[in-house]
């Protein structure tokens, strides 16, 4: 996994998790859903990069 893509995936995951927590805390369902979507995007990016690494090695 390239360092840049790995960092981007981790950043998306962290931002999504934080946004979801804030959305849940203030009762904003839309913000919570957007946070979950962002976290899922980060999870998918990480899985894609791990898959690439598996084929390289």
N, C-alpha and C positions, 0 to 999 in steps of 0.2 A: 504494500500500500504506500503510495507516495505520501510524503510528510505533509504536503499541502492539502491533499484530499482528506487525509486522516484528521488534520486539524479542523478543516471545514466541517467534517461530519460531527466531530466532538462539539464544536461550537454550536451547530444547529441543534444537536441533542440538548445541550445545556440551556440554550435560549428557549427552546420549546418547553422544556421541563419547568423553567422559571415562569414562563408566560402562562402555562397551564395552572401552576400553583397560584399565581396572582389572580387569574380568572376565577378559579374556584373560591379563593378567599373573599373576593368582593362580590361573588354571585353573578359574574358575567360569563354566561355560557358560551357566547361567541368567542371571547378571548381564550377561554379554556380549550375550546375546539380548535382554534387556530394554533395554540401552543402544542396541542397533541399532534396536529398535522405537521408542524415544523419538526417536532421530535421524530415523527415517523419518517420524514424526509431524511433526517440525519441518520437514522437507523438503516434506511435503505441504501444510502450512500456508503455507509460503513460496510454493509453486507456485500455490495458490489465490489468494493475495493478488496475485501478479503477473498472474494471469489477470484479476482484477477491474480492475487498473490498465490492462490492455490494452484493455478495453472502455470505460473512462472516457475515455482519450485518443485 
